[in-house]
Amino acid sequence: MTHDFLDHGETMTTTSEATAPEIIGGGPPGWWKDAVIYQVYVRSFADGDGDGVGDLPGLSARLPYLAELGADAIWITPFYPSPMADGGYDVADYRGVDPLFGDLQDFDRMVERAHGLGLRVIIDLVPNHTSDRHRWFAEALAAGPGGPARQRYIFRPGRGAAGELPPNDWESVFGGPAWSRVTEADGTPGEWYLHLFAPEQPDLNWRDPEVRGVFAGTLRFWLDRGVDGFRIDVAHGMFKQEDLPDVGRTGQAGLLTTDRLPYWDQDEVHDVYREWRRILDSYPGERIAVAEAWVPNARRLARYLRPDELHQAFNFDFLSAGWSAGEFRTVIEDSIAATGDAAPSWVLSNHDVVRHPTRYGGGGRGLRRARAATLAMLALPGSAYLYQGEELGLEEVADLPEEVLQDPIWERSGRTERGRDGCRVPLPWSGGRPPFGFGPGEAWLPAPAHWRALTAEAQAADPSSTLRLYSDALRLRREIGGGTGLTWLAAPPSVLAFAGENGLACTVNFSGEPAEVALPGELVLASGAVEVRDSHAVLAPETAAWWRL
């Protein structure tokens, strides 16, 4: 196979140590069920106009790279008009394109080119909150207490003798209270509005019929323009318990919790998703919706994946699993059991979390583990979501200068938490100096100088590179075909070993020592050194291998 990325742009000794074969999983097909979906954080993918920020023309120009890599679809983060208080997740107009990223014609051209390359297009939908610059919020402020315009949001009088205290003890995910007080038109202190994220992101009231109706129309607007689906931001957060009760403790507000909070995962959200599913099903081509739902367990997640609701949900348990064969196996079993016919999804990184080579220890060890985890993920039944730059083995940039940090978490935490900018540094495409072909001008976040060895250009020419590992894995995955079931293979405790219905087996050595396994078949790909002997193979530490049965 050619790699023209840039022009398109331990031995088992007793049966007690081994795991017995067991078949799990199954279900009917659907294009998304075994798709590889590549997340484009549009601000950091490719800059087409030289202003230092990634945009839709830059993305269009690099789409052949993604097709050559082997992606089946792309998921694009928000490109809508926005003041950019939270990198575009504060939306001021859900049916337009911010001039920073281009215009609607640029969007249409990008979709057309993606489809021409065989790539489906999924876009972000942000229904939990709007920007405070949205027309609706301006109307709400002007309307005053009790006005119908305020019903689109969650306004409440404050507590205390003069309403000087927030309505309850809810906390913002970004730090501080989840309420801000407004000044009314007559200049007096007024009601408080809810924002589970930044103050510039007021939460919508999904019990208001107008909110539901406008969002249904927004889905149709983009479906009519050819998008193949939506990734639903904070899909578990749209409804809040009606009486807005206190939580009763601090430190409550992380996205992922082990208990149900009165502002996450409320049952009413499922009626909305049934309505949206009917809209999606009314369009040809199997249009889909994917939930970003941080819920306490796989059982709660499964509720979002019922046949008349959403098609998929991100598997954050897999992303959060510790580096051990036992943890990986437990998460895999639970995920497959919970999703049923919907088929599981797998993800290791995204724009909100520390990149997985860094999470796995950083340096050479972190990269070895990341490469092995990737082969494990790509061999599992279901779909895989890749975050831009992971195919290059990029680590978190943990030493960005304070003056360039833009994530609202930085300021909201009193400059004690650096936020998510470290995983959002623009991609290194080519050349020996920053910004490494990202665009002709200085990038909005600086890339470290050592990335010169990690550019797509440099890695395309190196058969041992992480980029080549990803492209070879995606090619083999497509050639062999997807499967819906999984069988566990006998292996030592430190090794995860399984085979899919498609005839592909995967063995992963999680230990820091070589591990010997029974030979499953013909070795076709490995993330590190593998020694094949007569009836068994030896995996180097923290190494995964693929075998054709």
N, C-alpha and C positions, 0 to 999 in steps of 0.2 A: 504493500500500500504506500502511495506517496503521501507526504504530509505537507501540502501546499497551503499552510494555514494563513499566511500573510497575503498571498495574492488574492485570496477571496476576502484578502484581509487577514516431641519426647516419646519414647516408644510406648505403646499400649502393652501392659504386662499382664493385667488380669481383667476379667470381665467387669469386676466391680468398679474399675476406673473408667470404663467406657460408657457411653450413652447408647441406648438401644434405638434402632431405627423407628421412626414414627412419622407418618404422613400427616401434614396439617395444611389447611388452606384449600381453596378452590373457588370456582365461580365463573360466570359467563364473561366473554371478552368485551372490550370497549377501548377505543384508541388510547385513552388516558391511563388505562390500567397498567400498562407496561412502558409508558412513555418516559423519556429522559427530558426533563424541563429545566432550562437554563435561566436562572434569574439575572436579569439585567437591572442593576442599580443605575438608572439612566444618567445621573449626574457624574458618574465615575467610569462609564464604559468607554466612550469615545467622543471627543470634541470635534465637531464638524465645522464650526465657524470661528474658532480661535479665541473665544472669550474665556477659556479656562474651565468651562463647565461642559460636561457631556450633554448630548442633545440627540434628537431624532434623526437628523441627517447623518451624524456620526455613527449612530446605531445602524442605520441602513447600509452605510458603506462597509461595515464590519459583519454583516449578516452571513456572507459566505464563509467566514471563519467558523461561525457556529454550526453551519450546515456541514462543513468539512470535519469539524470536531465530532459530530455525530448526534447533535441534539435533535429532538423531535419537535420541540416547542420552546418558545421563550415566554417568560413572565416579566413584564416591565413594571417597575415601580412608578409612582405617580408622576405624571407630566402635566397635570392640570394647572390652570392659573392659581397662583399661591404666593403669599408673602414670604414663604420659605422659613417660617418660624420653626418648622420641624421637617425640613428637607422635602417639602411637598406634601406631607401627610396632613397639612392644614389646607384644605381645599376651599378655594373661593368660588370656583365655577366648575361643576362636574361635567360640563359638556364642551370644554374647550381645551386648548393647549397653551401653556405659559410661553410667552415670547422667548424666555430663556432656553426653551427646548425646541422651538420651531412654531409651526402652526398646523391647522387641521390638514392642509394639503401634504405637509411633511409626514403627518401620521398616516394618511391614506397611502402615500407612496411607500412608506415603510411596511405597511401591512401587505400591499401588493407584492413587494419584493420578497418578503418573508414567505408568503404563500407560493411564489414562484420557485423558491428554493426548497419547498416541502416542509417549511416550518410553520407551525400553528402559533397564534399570538394570544396570550392571556394578559389582561391588564388588571391593575390594582383598582379596587373599589373601596372607598373609605366611608362607611356608613355610620360609624359611631359618633363622629363629630365633624363639624365644618371648621373653616377658618373664622376667626372673629371679624374678618373683612368680607365674609359672605354677605350678600344682600339681605338674607334673612336675619342675620344677627343685628345688622344696622337697624332694620325695621323693628326688631324686638326691643332694642334700646330706646328707640323713639316712641314706641307704643306705650311704655310705662306698665306698671303692675296691673295684672288682670287683662291686659290687651291680648287679642287672639294671636298676634305675632309672637308673643312670648310663649305660646303653647307649643311652638315648634322646638323649643329648648326646655331645659329644666331649671326654672327660676323658682326660688323660695325665699320667704322672709327669713331674716337671721334670728338667732336666739339671743337672749340677754335683754336687759331692760330697754335698750334702744336698738335692738337688732344688730348689735355690733359683733356678735359671734356667728360663726358659720352654722348652717342648718343642722349639720351632723359632723361626725368625726372622720369622714372619709378622707383618704389621702390620695394625692396624685402619684401616678407611676413615676413621674419625673421628679418627685420630691415636693415636700410641703403639702399644704391642704389642697383638697380637690375643689375648693370653692373660692370664687372671687366676688367681691362686692362691687356693684356698679354705682355710678353717680347718676341720679335721675335728671331728667331734662330741666328741672327747676334748681339743680345744683345741690340737692340734699342727698345724703347717703341713702342708698336704696336696697333693692333685693340682691340676693346672691345667685350666681349661676354656677352650674356644675361643670367641671372639666377634669376628667380622669387623667388627662395628660397635661399639656401646657395650658396656661390661661388663654393663649391665643387659639385654643382648640375647644370651644364650647360643645358639650355633649348634646346631641339631638334627643328629642322626646319621641320615641318610636311608637308611643300610644296615640300620637296625633295622626289622623288619616291623611293629611296633606303630605307629611313626610313620607309615608309609605307610598303614596301615589306618585310623587315626583321621582322617587328612586326607581320605581318600576319603569317609569318612562325613561330614566337614564340608562337602565339596562338595555332597553330597546334601541336607544340612540346609538350606542356603541355596537350592539349586535348588527344593526343595519349597516354599519361601516365595516363589517366583516370580522370583528374580533371573535375568537374561538372560545373565550371563556373569561372568567373573573377570579381573581384571588381576593377574598374578602378580608380586609384588615380588621382586626379585633372582632372577629365574627361572634365571639361569646359575650360581647359587652354592650350590645345595642339596647337591651332592656335593663331597667333597674327595679328593684322591689318597690312597689308603689308607695309604701309608707316611709321609705328612705331611712331605715333604722340605723342606729349607731352600730359599728362593728365591735367596739368595746376594747380595742387594743391599738397600739401603734405598730409600725412595721408591717402593715397589712397589704401594701399596694403592689407587690410584684405581679407581673403578668401571669406567672405560673404559681399556683397555690395548691396546697394539699386539702383545703376545705373550700366550701362554697361561700363566697361573699355576696352580699346583697346587690352588688353591681356587676357581677360576672355570672354567666351561664344560667340565665333565667329562662324558664320554660317557654315564655311567650315568643322567644325568638324563632322557634321552630315553625310557627304559622307563617312568618315572613318567608322563610326558606322554602316552604311548600309553594307559596305564591311565585317566588322566583324560579323554582324548578319548572313550573308550568310555562313560564315565559321562555326559559331556555329550551324546553322540549318542543316549543312551537316553531323553532328555527331549524333548518336543515344542518347536517354536518356534525351532529353530536356536540353542541356547545356545552361547556361545563362550568361548574363553580367549585372553588377550592377554599376551605375555611382555614384561617389562622385562628384556631380555637385553643387557648391555653386552659385546659380543664383538668380536674383533679385526677382522673383515671380513665382507662380505656373504655370503661362502660359508659361514662358520660360522653366521651368522644363519639361513640357509636351512634348516639342519638342524632348527631348531625348528618349521619351517613345512611339514614333510612332510605328505602327506594324512592320515596317521593320528596326527598330533601336534597342535600348537596352530594356531589359526586365523590369528593375527597376532602380530607383534612390533613394538615401537616402533622407529622409524627414527631412531636417534640420529645417524647420519651426516648426515642432512638438518639436524637441529637444530644440528650442529657446523660446518656448511659456512660458509666465509668468504664475505664479500660480493663475489662475482664471478660473472658469467654462466658462465664456464668451470667453476668449482667446483660451482655448482648443477647444470649439465648432467651432469657426471660422476657426481655423487651420484644424480641421478634415473635415469640409465641403469643404474648398478650396482644400484640398489635394485629397479627393475622386473625386471631380469634375474635377480636372486637370489630374489625372492619367487615368480615364476612364477604359477601358478594361485591361490596364496594371496592375491594382490593386495597391493600395498604400503600402508603407512601413512605418514602425514606428521605431524610435530609440530615446533613452534617453541619452545614453553615448557612447563614443568611445575613442580611444587612443589619440585624439587631443583636447579634451575638458575636463573641470572640471567635475568630477563625479557628477551625479545629486543629491545625498543626500546633497552634499555640496552646489551646486547651489540653492537648495531649502531651504537653511537656516542653514544647518548643525545641528549636535547634534540630540536630540530626535525629534524635529520638522522636520528637514530635512529628517530623515529616515521615519517618518510617511508619509510625502508627497511623498517620493520616492516609498514606498510600494504601496500607493494608485495610483500613476501615472502608476506604472507597471501593476496593474490590469486593469486600463483603457486601456492601450496600448494593452495588450494581449486579450482584449475583442473586439477590433476593427477589422473590416474586413481588410484583407491584411496580409502582413508578418511582423514579428517583429525581430529586430536585437538586440541582447543582447551583452554587452561588458563584458568581463571576470571580475569576481569579483563582479559585481552588484548583482548577486544572493546571495552574502554574505553580502550585505549592506555596502560594503566598501565606505568610504569617501575619498576625496582627501587628500593626505599626503602633507600638506602645509608647513611643517617645516623640510624638508630634509636639511641636512648640505650642505652648498654651495660647499664644496669640492667634493661632489658626483654628482652634477648636470651635465648632459651630453647633454641636449637638446641644439641645436645650438642657439635657441632663447636667451638663457642666455648670451652668449658672444656677439652675434650680437646686443643685446639691450644695451650693455655697462653694463651688469649685473644689469639691472633695472627690467627685466621681468624674472621670474623664469622658464617660459616655461611649458612643458607638462609632466615632469618627475613625478609629483605628482599623476597622474592617471596611471602611469606605474609601480608602485612598485610591485614586484613579489607577486604572490598569496599566502595566508596562507592556507596550506592544513591540518596540524596537529601539535600536540605538544604544549609545553608551552613557547618555546623560539624561537626568530628569527633564521633562516629564515622559521620556521614553516612548515617543510617538503617540501619546494620548491626544495631542493636538499641537498646533503651532505655537501656542503661548504658554505662559505659566499656569499650572493647574490649580484648582481651588484648594486642594490639599497636596502638600509636597510628598513625593515618593522618596524612599531612602535610596542612597546611591548604590547600595549593594544589589538592588533589583536589576542592575544591568545584566547579571547572569541569569535572571529569571524571566526575561522578556519572552514573548511568544516567538519572536524571531530567533533568539538564541536556543530556545528549547526545541523548536521544530527541527533543528539540525542535529539534535542529540538523541540517539535511540534509547538512552537510559533516563531521559527526562520525565518529569511528572506529566507534562503535556502529552508526550508520546504514550505514556501509560494510560491516560484517560482516553485518548483517541483509539488505541488498540482495544481497550476494554469496551468502548461503545460500539466499535465495529464488530467485535465478536458477539456482543450481546444482541446486536441486530441480526447477524448471520445465523446464530443459533436459535433465536426466537424466544419469546417470553413464555413463561409458564405460570400457572396459578397455584400450584402446590409445592410443598417443600418436605423433604425427608431428612431427618437427622442421621448422620453417620457416626459409627463408633470412633471415638477419639479420646486421647488423654484429656484430663481436666483443663489443661491450659490451652487446648485447641478447640476452636469452633469448627465443626465440619458438617456440611449439609449438601444435598443435591436437589436440583430442581427437576420438574417434569420435562424440561427441555433438554435434559442430558448433560447439563453443566453442573459440576461439583465445585465447591469452594472449601478450602481449608485455611484457617487463620491461626497462626501461632501468636498468642497474646503474651507469652513469657519473654524474659530477657535472655533465655538460653535456647540453643537449637532444639527442635522438637521432631520426633520421628513419628510418621503416620503410615498406615497401610496405603499402598498405592491405589488411588481411586480410578485412575485411567491415564489418558495421555495429557501431559502438561502442555497447556496452551498459553498461559500468561502468569506472571508472578510479579509481585511488588518488590521483591528482593531475591536473595540467592536461595535456590532450591537444588538439592542434590538428589537425583533420581537413581535408585538402586533397583535390584531385581524385583522385589515385591513391596518395597516401601520407599518413602522419600523423607528427606531431612529438610525441614524448613528453618531458615535462619531466624534469629530472634525478630519478633514483631514483623512478621512477613505473612502475606497471603498469597495463595496460588489458586489458579483455575485449572480444572481438569475436564477433559471431554470423556464422558463415561463410555 
